[in-house]
Structures are given as C-alpha cells and as structure tokens.
Amino acid sequence: MGLKKSTEKLNNYFGRLRQEKTPKIKPSHVEKVLGKLRAKESDLLEEIEKSHKESKTERLKSKLRVVREQINRGEWLMQEISDAP
C-alpha cells in the first residue's frame, strides 16, 4: 500500500469518526495501516542515508515528514477508538 492509499484510508477512518461511526472502525485495520506507514518511514530513512544528491535528500525528507504526520494521526485515531464505548 502506497503512501497515498494509506493516507486515504486514514482520512476515511477520520470521516467515520466525525460521523460517530466509531464501531465500524476496526483497530486491526488501523494497526495494519500504521504498520505499513512505519515500514515506509524505515525505508525512507534508509534511502536518505544512502542519498548523495541534495535535491533527492530534500524530497525524501519531505516525504518522511508526511509519513510521520500520518503515523501521528493514526496513533491518535487508535487512542480515540480505544476509548470509545
């Protein structure tokens, strides 16, 4: 699952949360998305380490910021659905 698709899934889950459809969000699904985002984070860190071109490094760092933001959103979502009745 690419970054775009992971972000779309999280956006979908946030939409359900806003519509108070929390029971329809399965923690295992969110955890799966988080796992893929964490793997992407690890891959990006490796690529940044190996990168020699400044432009490529900056592009990868930008992607890394996006991935970390999505991880934070996913972790917040997990907390919200864990606290839901």
Order of alpha helices (4+ residues) and beta strands (2+ residues): alpha-alpha-alpha
